């Protein structure tokens, strides 16, 4: 399956442009859509999910036009929105069976498919628990199960790990990686760790425009020679922030252990070069663009 986006623009009533001239080829595998809140990510995936009409441009999914072939696309699509609606008094298995029936799945084979999906997302033991009693992570996994129930070729997930604790976030990423071996997944998020852990290719969106397209390692390479660690006193932090983006701070006795990105320098600051990760590169990349705008 291939997804082609050409000159995609979406302008809402009132003249607010959410997407402007977006051109992207989305290959097979796990694909990341990364950017700050308000970048246009949700608008883009709603168009891909046939929930919004583009103002102009073309979007095709496996050769089907999102504006003309909605029914065919929806039959191949699974979608987990950021706000996942459920019936709280239903049991988990009952809810999944309900979704399967809505998708036109006949009774013959439906029970087996529901059980397979519960097992796949690690909810077999919670099948008889009411939805309102599920944890946030379990609820997101139920969301993945309902999105996969009709055996789609494309899965779109929007901000899937927001609000999850670290353990559940890692578990959810692992689940997506396993699913991504079988189908195409588009993962929209502002959490860099979700992309670095799962995706082979990504696009960075900001203010409706594509700023970067490529692989996570290629993006990380852009921060080579610009990522540092140092130890400083807390009183020096404001001055350091004038020259660098501060990725993390951790107490070390009466001082702070800092991870920085940037090409600046600060008097008396001993900088130790370190290998960049994707978060370093993303902050450096976005910070560099802001500097260019301010010059």
N, C-alpha and C positions, 0 to 999 in steps of 0.2 A: 504493500500500500504506500502511495506517495501523496503528499499534500502540497499543493502549489498555491501561493498567495501572490497576487500581482496588483500593485498600485492600490492597495486596500485603504480606503478612507471611510471613517465614520464620524459624522457630525450630528450632534443631538440638537433638539429644538433649543433655541436661544443662542445658537452659534458656537457651542462648545465642541471643539474637535478632539475626539478621544484617540483616533488613529489617523495618521497622515502619510499616505504614500508608502505603505508597508509592503516590502517584497521579501518573501521567505520561501525556501524550499525545506520541507520537513521530511527527513528520511525515515526509514524504518528504525525501530528501537526506541529507547527512552530519550525524549526531547524536552529540554528545559526552557521555560519562558520566565525570565528573571527581570525584576525591576522594582523600583520603589512603589509604594501605594500611590495610585493615581496615574500610573505609567500607561495605562491602556490595556493591561493584560486581561482583565475580566471581559472587557468589550470584545477583544480579539477571540477569546475562547467561546463567548456566547455566539459570535458569528459562526465559528467553526461548528458549534453544536446546533446550528440552525435556529437559534432562539432570537437572533437579531438580524435584520437586513442591513447589509453594507450600504453606505451612501453612494459609493462608486468603487470600481475595481472588480477583480475576479478572484474567487476562491474555489478550488476544485479539490475534492477528496476522492482519490482512486478514480479520477476521470469524471466524477459527478459534480455538477454545479450546485453550490449550497443554496442558491436562490431558486433554482428550477427543479432540483431533485431531492427535496427535503425528505420525503417519505423513504426513499431508498437509502439516503445517508443515515437517517435515524435507525434504520434496521441494522446498520453496521456499527452503531455508535453506543458507547457507554459513557455516562457523564456523572461526575460527582461534584456538585457546586459547593462553594464555601459554606453556604447556609443550606444544610441538608434537612429537608422536612420529613418528619416521621409521624406515625400515630403512636403516641407514648403508651397507650394502654394495651397495645398489641404485644404479643410475645415475639421475640426475634425471628423465630422460624415462621410464625404466622405472618409477620410483616413481609418477609422475603417471598413467601408463597403468594401473598397478595400482589406483589410487584410482578412476579412471574405470570400471574393470570392477566394482569394489565397488559403485559407484553404479548399476550395471545398464546401462551404456552399451554398445550393440552395437558389434561390430568395424567395421561399416560407418559411417564418420563419426568413429570414435573417434580414429584417427590424426590426422586433420585438427584435431580439437578439442584434442588434447594439444599439437600444434605451435602452435596459435593461442595457447594459454595460456602456453606457454614464451616466445613472442614478446612477449606482452602484459606479462609481468613482467620482461622483460629477461634471460631465461635461455636464449635460443636457442643461444648460443655455448657454454653450459655443459651442454647436454642430455646429453652422454656422460660427464660427470664424475660420480664416485660422490658420493652425498649426504654422506658423511663428510668429503669434501674441499672442501665448499662453505663459504664464510665465513658468519658469523652473519647478515649482511644478505641474502645469497643464499638462505640457508635460510628466512628469514622470507618472502622473495618466493616461494619454492617453496610455502610454507604458504598464501599468498594464491592461488596457482595451483590448489592442490588444493581450496581452499574454493570457487573459482569454476568448477570443472570441469563441474559439472552445471547451469550457467547459473541460479543462484539469483536470487530477487527481493529477498532480504535477506541481507546479509553482517554477521556479528558478529565483531569482532576484540578480543582482550583483551591489553592492554599490549604492542602490537606492536613498539614501538621500544626496549624495555628492552635495554640491553647493546649497542646499535648505536653505531658511531662517528658523529660529526656529519654527515659526507657521506652515509652510508648512511641515516641518519634522515631527512634532507631528501629523498632519493630515494624513500624509502618513503612519506613524506607525499604527495609528488607522485603516486605510483602510486594511493594511496587517493583523491585528489582526482579523478583521471581516471575511476576506477571509479565514484565517487559520482555522476557525471553520468548513469549508466545504471541504478543500483539504489540501494536504501536501505542505508546503512551505519551501524551502531552501533559507535562507537569508545570502548572503556573504557580509561582511563589515569589515572595520577597525574602525568603530565608535561604541564604546562600548555601548553607549546609545541606539542604534538601537536594540541590543541584549537584554539588560536588560528590555526594554519596551515590548518586543514581544515574545521572544523565551522560550520554556520549556526546551530545551536541546541545548547544543552547543559543538563545538570542537574548540580548539585553534590550529592553524597551524603556524609554523615558519620554514623557510628554508626547506619547503617541508615535514616536519615531524609533526605528531600529538603530541602535548605537553600536552594536557588536553582534556578529554571528561567527560561530566557530566551535571548537571543542574546549572543555574546561582546562586541559593542559596548555592549550595555546593562549588562553586568557591569563592563566597563572604565570606564564613566561613573561608577560608584560610587566610584572612586578619584580623580575629578577634584578638584583642590585639596588632595590628600593625598599627592602623589608629588613627591619632591624629589631633588636632587643636591647634594652638598656635599663639601668637602675638609677632612679632619681628621687629627689625629695619632693614631697607633695606641693611645696611652695613653688617649685619650678614648672609644674604642670601647665599653667596658663601660657607660659613662654614656649614650651614644647609644642603645644597645640597650634601656635602661630606658624610653625614650620613643618609639622607632620600631622597626618591623621593617626589618632590613637586607636588601635584595634582592641587592646585589652589592657587592663591594669590589675595587678595583684599585689597585696601587701607583702613586703619582705623586711621583717623587723620594723624599724621606724622609717623605712623607705618604700618606694613603689617599683615593682618590676613591670616594665612597659613593653608592649609590642607595637611598633610604629611602621607606617609606610609613608614614603615620600622621598623627595630628592633634596630636602632642606638640610640645614645643619644648625646646631645650637652651641653656643660657647660653653666649653667645659664638659660637654656631653659625650660620654664614651659609647659609641655605637658598635654593636656586634652584628654583622650581617647574618641573616638566616634565610633558609629556603622559603619562598612564598607559598601560601596555599590559595585556594580560590577566593576566600573571603578577603585576604590581603589584596589580591589582584582587583577584585570588584570595587573595594573602597578606593584603591589607588586610581582605577580607571574612572570612576564617577567623580572623584575629587579633582582629577586632572581636567575633566570637562568643565567643572565649575570654575576652576582657575582661568581656563581659556575664556569663559564668558565674562569674567570680571576684569580681564586685561584691557 
